[in-house]
Amino acid sequence: VGSEMCIRDSMSAVLYPDRWRRRKWDISPDNFIVDTEDPAIKNFLGDYNVVFHSTDFQEDKILQGRLVLYPQKGADGSRYCSAFLSLDTGVKSEDGEEVLKKYEGQFFVSPLGVAYCVLINNEWKELYTWFQKDGRNKKEIESILNAGFLHKTDTRLAPELTKELYSDRNRVSVTRLEKFASCAYAHFLSYGLRLSDREEYGFEALDLGNIVHKSLETFSKKADAQKMKWQEIPEALRDEMIDESVEESVIDYGNTVLFSSARNEYMITRIKRLIRTSVWALTKQIEKGDFLPSGYEMQFGSGKIDRIDTCFDNDCVYVKVTDYKTGMKSFDITALYHGLQMQLPVYLNAALDVEQRKHPHKTIVPAGIFYYRIQDPIVSEEKTQDAVERSILKELKQDGLVNGDDMVISHLEKELSGNSLLFPIGRNKDGSLSKTSHALPEELFRLVLSFAKRKEESVKDRMYDGEVSASPYEMGETTGCDYCPYRDICGFDPRLEGCSYRRLERYSSDDAVKKMREALEENVSRDASENEQSGKGREG
């Protein structure tokens, strides 16, 4: 039981429930692995030994009989597997039905509580019995059994150790917040122990992203130095500025691998093409609205904002932020609710503070949060150049969330009709926003920003409280382990008792906003209660 050879060669099925229900043959849907489509399991007729351990009853038993496994569906639609052990008693009831033998037999006690069932055949049971009687390998056998019943426990860092490991709470980056929300242990390994992959001489996706960001920043500063708006720069001058920006960025980056071969040098040409397409598309987006770039690579306490755009209208300053991405990342409001995607709202909150300090006597209005994907898309052949450009703009449409106020929409894209090629919005024939628009009424848009601010603080509270458990999230088909560089060393294994994914529910936009409102109201109520108790304490 628990030996690698037994598990590899002789096991028909392994069930890994987190707990057992009160009926011992009814297994929890929480966590199991079993091939219920295998005919040998669905219609199993052989004699097998079954090792049971129940955390409810705190006992293990070795039983012999016929085990039948069959798939089930719970009331909530979740799949699980039931197991029924039939012991041949030869006794029948008055109705002619066989009387099943009760759970009795040899007890097998484990030092740690773990709920699982292992099927082993008779040959392995005989081998185990021989080793037990022999006694000379008692320690090895106990080690194997202890491994089979390993139990992972929750751990925390001491406050003084947390203070030593982590930096100033006010300078926690958004990347750290999202890493912690994904898995506290991965955050600890990365930012506590500062483990990282060995650097290799190569050009990776991260290097591409860094150079692209630097090139766009350099181009933006060159445009400011020329005192020219993006849409006013002649095409020839724009191409010259892009070439200079990329070449300067490559040299400043210091990664000489790009000059190590003709093939790698071609990457520089590709980057120039990427920047040329991006500047063209971003310029088209600027031309269609009233917003103008007002800040590039703006540093604030916990990060750097790629671009801040503002629009002035009477006593109002409208503010939106754009983050450049070389991948396919899209805005997910459910991920924001769970703390997995906090970057854009945190950046907009910071930008609003910056603009409020610049313009203390004006009303600062949040307008939108956007990802711009840096790509050079290939589109279908069109009859006209205008149609080709429209197809490219559609592929490069910004993704994010918009304040649905009419003034914001009109400043974002003047004369919007139908679906926008530039932003995730559209208008119906009656002038209202289409259902597919990624927009919220201003009240709810501000609520999302308030929730992000509160979520940021709550994640920091858990971080500095010493939480380091290996408890990655699972949401739909994705988990915190999917691209984690520590997955091979962290020891997390959902087959072990005490190891389980944090299952996060996916919500619609309306439901996610409703959850955010409830969370904020709960926080307000709790804060009021704490203040009341604090006041009573002072009076006492």
N, C-alpha and C positions, 0 to 999 in steps of 0.2 A: 504494500500500500504506500504510494508516494515515491517509490523508486523510479528512476528515469526509465529503466528497462520495462518495468510494468506498465507505465503510462504510455510508452512508445509502442510496445509490441502487443499488449494483451487487452487493452481497454476497449470495450465496445462503446461506451458512452460515459461522459463525465458531466454531472450536473453541479453547477456552482451557484446555488441560491444564496442570497444575503441572509435569509432567515427561512425557517420552516413554518408552515401554517399548523394549526392545531391538529389537523389530521395528518399523520406522518407521511402519507402517500400523496399528499397534495402539495406540490412544490411552488414556492414563491416565484412570481414572474420577474422579480427584480433583476436577476442576473443568472443566466444559465447558458451552457453550451451543450447542444445535443443535436445529432443529425436525425431529426424526426422523419425524414423522407427515406432513410435507409430501411429497406424491407427487413433486414436482419434485426433491426431495433424495433420497428413498428410491430412485427409479428414474432418476437423472440420466444423460442420454445426451449432453449437449452438450460441446463442447471448451472447457476452462477452463484458465487458468494458475493454478498453485498455488504459493504461496510457503511453503516449509517452513523452520523453524529448529529445530534439535534441540540441547538442552543436553547430551545424551549425546555427540553427535558434533561439536558446536561448528561447525556449518556451516549455511548456508541454500542452498536450491536453488530455481530457478524451473523448473517442469516443465510439460509440456503433455500432456493426454490426457483420458481419461474418468475421473471420480472417482465412486466409489460409496460412499455413507454408509449405515450400517445400525446399528440399536440392538443392544446386547448387555447381558447381565446377568452380573456377576461371581459367584464362588463364594459371596460374602457377601450376595448379593442386590442389590448396588449397581448402578445403571445407568451405562453408558458408551456411547460411540460408536466404532465402528471405521471407519477410512477406508482405501480401497484404490484406488490409482492405476494405471490400466491404460493403457499406451502402445501404440498400434497399430504393431507391428513388421512385421506381415505374414508372420512366420516361424512355422512350426508344428513341433511335436515329432513323433517317430515315432508317437506315439499319436494324432496329429491335433489335439492341444491347442496353443493359441497360446502362443508363448514371450513372456513379458513382458519389455519392455525394462528394463534396470537404471536405477537412479537416476543419471542423468547429464544434464548440461545447464549452463546459465549459473549460476554461483555468485553468491549475494547475501549479502554478509557484514555482520553487525550488530555494532556496538561493544559491545553488552550482550547477555548470554545471556538469551534468553526463549523459552519453548516455546509456540509457537502456529502455527496454520495459517490462512491467509486465502485465500479464493477471490475472484478478480477476473476480470472478463471481458476479452476481447481489446482492446476499445476503450480501457479504462483502462490496459492494459499499453502500448499504443501511445502514449498521452498521456504516461505516465511516461517512456518511452524518448525521446520528443521533448524533454522538459524536460532529461533527462540529457545529451543530445547538444548542446542549445543552450547550456548552461553558465551562462547569465545568471541563472538562478534556483537556482543550486547550493545556496546557504545555506538557502533556503526548503525545497527538497526534502529536504536533510539534516535540517532541523528537523522536518519531517513524519515522516520515517523514524525519527528518534530518539524522537519521541512514540509511534510505533507499537511501539517496543521499549523503552519506559520500564520501569525496574526499581526497585521500592521496596526500600530497605535498612533494616535494623534500626538504631535510634538509641537512645542513652542520655544521660541528663543527667550532667554531672560531679558528683562528690560535694559539692563546695563550692556548686554551683548548687542542688542538691537541698536542701541545708541552708538556703539562703536562701529558697527558694520555699515549702517546707512547714513547717508549725507543729510544735509539740512532738509527738513520736511517741506519747506517752501520752494525747494528746487528739485522736486521730483518730476521727472519728465513724463509726458503722456505715454510714451513707449513703455515706461516702467509701470504705469497704472494699468495699461492694457495687459502687460505680461503677468502682473499679479492677479488680475481678474481671470486670466486664462488658467493659471496654476501658480499657487503661492510658492511651491517648492522650486519650480523653474525660475521664478523671480529671485529666490534666495540663492540658487546656484549661480545665476547671472550677475546679480548686483550685490549679493552678500559675499559669496566666495570668489566672485569675479572669474568664473570659469569661462573659457571661450575656445573655439576651435583653433587648432594650430594654423598660423598663417601660411599660405602657400603662394608660390610665385605664379600668379594667374590673374585673369581678368574676369571677375564674377558679376552677377546681376547687381550686387550692392555697389560695386565700382562704377558700373554704368549709371546707376541712379545718382550717385554722388556727382559725377562729372556733368550729367545732364542738368541737375539742379544748379551747379556752379555756373554752367554756361548760360542758363536763363537769367541768373542773377547778374552776371557780368554784362549781358546784353542790355538788361534793364538799366543798369547804371550808366552804360554808354549812351543810351537814349536820353537819360536825364542830363548827362554832361553836354549833350548836343542841344538841350532845352527843346526837345521835340517830342510830341506825342507819338505813340506807336503808329497810329493811322496816318501821320504826316510824313513818315520816313520814306523816301523814294526806294523802290525795290532794289536798285543796284547798291545803294548805300546800305540798305538793310542786310543784303547778302554778305557784303564786306564786313559789317559789324558782327554778323553771326559767325563767320569764319574766324575772325580774330578772337571772339569770345570763347569758342570751342578750343582753339589752339592754346590760348592762355590758360584755360581751365585744365587741359590735359597736362601741361607743363607744371602748373602749380600743384596738381594732385600728386605728382611724384611717382606714379606707377609706371616704371619704365618698360613694362611688359608690352605696352602698345607699340613700342619701337623695336621689339625684338625680332619681328618677322614682317614680311609684306602682308601676310594674312591678317596679322594683328593690327597693322597700320590701317587696313581697310576699315577697322572699327571706327577710326576717327572720321572717315568719310561718312559712315552710317550715322554717327552722332550729329554731324553737321546737317544731314538730311532730316533727322528727327527734329532738331532745333528749328530748322527752316520751316518745316510743316507746322510745328507748334506755334511759332511766332506768327505765322500767317493766320492760323485758326484763332488764336487769342486776340489778334488784331481785329478780325471780323466780329468777334464777340463784343469787343469794346465799341466798334463802330455802330452796332445796333442799339446801344443803350446810352445812358448818361453817366455811368460809373467810369472813373479813371483810377489807374493804379496810384496809390499814395504811399506805399511802403513795400519793400522787398526784403525777404529774409529777416524779418523783425524779431529780435531777441526779446523774450520775456522770461519770467521766473523759471518756468518748466519746459521751455522749448523755443522753437523758431518757426515763425509763420512765413510760408513761401511768398504770399502776396496778399496785401490788404487793398481793397478798392473802396473808394468813397464817392458819394454823390451829395452835393449841397443843394437844398431847396428851401428857400426862406430860412426859418429858424431850425430846420431839421438837417441832420447829417446822417445819411444812410450808409451803412457799413456792411460789406460782405468780405469773406475770406476765401481764398483758393489755395488748395494744396496740390502740388504736382506729384503724380504717381507714374512710375514706369511699368507697373503691373496692371492687373485688371480689377483692382479693388473698387467696390461700390459701396455707397452709403446704406447702412442697415440700421433702422431705428430700434429693432429688437436687440441687436448687438450693443447699441448704446445703452439701452435699459439695463442690460446685464453687465455693463462696464467693459465690454470687449472692444468697443469702438468709440472712444471718447475724444479723439483728436480734434475733429472739426468744431464741435460746440465749445470745447475748452479754448481753442484758438480764437473763436469769435468772442467769447467772454473777455479774453485778454485784449483783443483789438478794440472792443467797446470801451474798456477802461482807458486804453491809450487815447482814443479819440475824445473821451469825456474830459481828460486832462488837457488836451489841446484846445478844446472848445467848451469851456465850463458853462457858458451861458446859452448853449444850444441843446436841443433835444436829440439824443443819439438813438437812432433806430436800427435794430438788427435787420438786415435784409436777406441774408442767405449764407449757406455753407456749401462749398463745392469741392469735388475732386475733379481735376483735369488729368486725363490719362495721356501721357506723352507717347504717341504712336505715329507711325507712318502707314496708314491703312491702304490696303489694295481694294479698289472698288470696281464694280462692273462697268463695262464700256457704255458710255452715253453718247447721244447724238451731238450735244453741245458742251462747250467748256463750262457754261453756267451749271448745267445738270451735274457734271462731274464734281464741281466745287460743292454743290449742295449735298451730294452723296458723301463726300469727305467730311463736311461739317457735321452731318448726321452721325457719322462714326465717331467723331471727336466731341460729341455733345457732352457738356459737363454734367456730372451726377451729384446729387446732394439733396438739400432740403431748403425750401424757399418760404419766406414770410409772404403769405397770400394777400396782404393788403394791396388794394388797387394801385396806390401810389408807388409801392415797391415794384410791382410787376411792370408798370408803365416806364419806370426808370431803368429797369433791368433790360427790357426789350421794347423799344418803341414800336408802335403799330403792330403788335403781336396779333396774328390771326391764325387759327388752327394750331397744330402742334409746332412748337419751337424746334428749330434745328440746332439751337445753341444751349438751351437750358431745359431741365426736366419739367417743363410746364406746357400748357396749351389752353386755348380759349375755345369755348363753344360759340355757336352762332349768336346766342343772346348776350355774349360778352363775359359770361361766368367762366371760372376755371374748370377745365375738364377733370373727370374723375381720375384720370391717369396722371395728373399733375402731382409732383412731389412737393406739395405746399400745405401749409397749415395757417389757419387764422392767426393774426398777430398775437392774440392772447395765448394761444396754445404754443406758438413758436417761442414766445418768451418763457413759457412754462418748461419747455424742453431745455432751454438754456439754464434755467434755475435748477432743474433736476440734475443736469450735468455738473453744475457747481457743487451741489450737495453730494452727488455720487463721488466726485473727486475727493472730497473730505472723508467720506465713509471708507473708501478704499485705503486712503492713507492711515485712517484709524486702525484698520485691521493690519496693515503693513507694519506700523510701528508698535502694535501690540504683540508682535513676535510670531505671527501666524506663518508657518512654513510647511504646512501639510501638502503631501503629494495628492492633490484632489483636482485633477484637470476637468474642465467642463466637457459636456457632450450636448450638442444642439443639432438635431436632425442628423445629417450624415457627417458632420464635422466634429472634431474633438480638439482639445488643447494639446494632444500628443502628435497631431498630424505632421507638423513641420518642426517639432521641438528638437533642438540639437542634443538634449539630455535624455532622450527617451531610452537609450541603451544603457544608461548608468544610474537612473533615478530609483530603480527597484519597484516602480509602480506596475502592478499586474492585477487586473480586475478579477483574476481567478483566486486571489488571496483574500481571506477574510480581513476586513478593514480597508481594502482597496476598492474604490468604486468611483465612477464618474459622477460629477455633479450634473444631473440632467436638467437642462434649461429649456424652458418652453419657448416656442416661437410664436410671436403675436402679429396680428395685423397692425397697421399704423394706428388705427383708432384705439385698439386695445392696449397697445404699448403706451400711448399718451395717457390713457385712462389709468394704467398702472403707475405711471410717473406721477400723476396728480395724487393718487392715493398715497404713494410713498412720501410725497412732500407734506400732505396733510397729516400723516402719521408722525412725521418728524416735528412739525409745528406743535402738535398735541403733546408729544413727549417732552419737547423743550419747555413748554409752558408748565407741565407737571413738575419737571426738575427745578425750574425757577421758583415755583410755589413752595416746593419742599425746602429749597435753599433759603427762601425768605423766612419760613417758619423756624429753621435752624438758627438763623441770626437773631430772631426775636427771643428764642429760648436762651 
